[in-house]
């Protein structure tokens, strides 16, 4: 597959580096470059590229605005955001970005991103199945979290529990944990309540990860997790725990 690619960045050195990286990737054909969001939209409309490698922080119209505007125009190339800022990942993937790369981009990381683009483009070209697809879930199925120099895709089914740490949420996945810049209330609103339960102002737990509930005799309840840890259940959220057990 040859992927016609548009590079958009207001920094000439960043454009040059991406051009050099793309030259090492045989699947990419460079369709053009743009140094601002408005020029990018004109080229997206005129060139109809398969892929746009898009910076976020640009004057006048930023990368997120470019992606939104292109979508409103009915033009939906695959988008890889390439940025020095990790804090826009949630907005980027809400716009159906294929990947989110942090500068400076390594060649190996770009190759993995192009693998995802190729898969996305092939799926887009594949004929629709004869059967009617079921309704799309309103709940998040995955999160992208920064880790070292890249972003990692974590399925919600992998998350054991979530713990608030100031302005970040720590997602506990087996023996590993990752920080996501989001409030616990906004995260809770994106999680399926049939799979996750909030037990404290600072804790959300996957229901299957709870082994049992116990109280200390003075009215305080704890959730005992399958890894042996215990979480105190806040009074405000005690009704959630009772509802999970089928008791009011």
Beta strands, then each sheet from edge to edge (+ up, - down):
strand 1: 3-8
strand 2: 28-34
strand 3: 51-54
strand 4: 78-83
strand 5: 99-102
strand 6: 142-147
strand 7: 150-155
strand 8: 161-165
strand 9: 168-173
strand 10: 176-180
strand 11: 196-200
strand 12: 203-206
strand 13: 210-215
strand 14: 221-225
strand 15: 230-232
sheet 1: 2+ 1+ 3+ 4+ 5+
sheet 2: 6+ 7-
sheet 3: 10+ 9- 8+ 12- 11+
sheet 4: 13+ 14- 15+
end
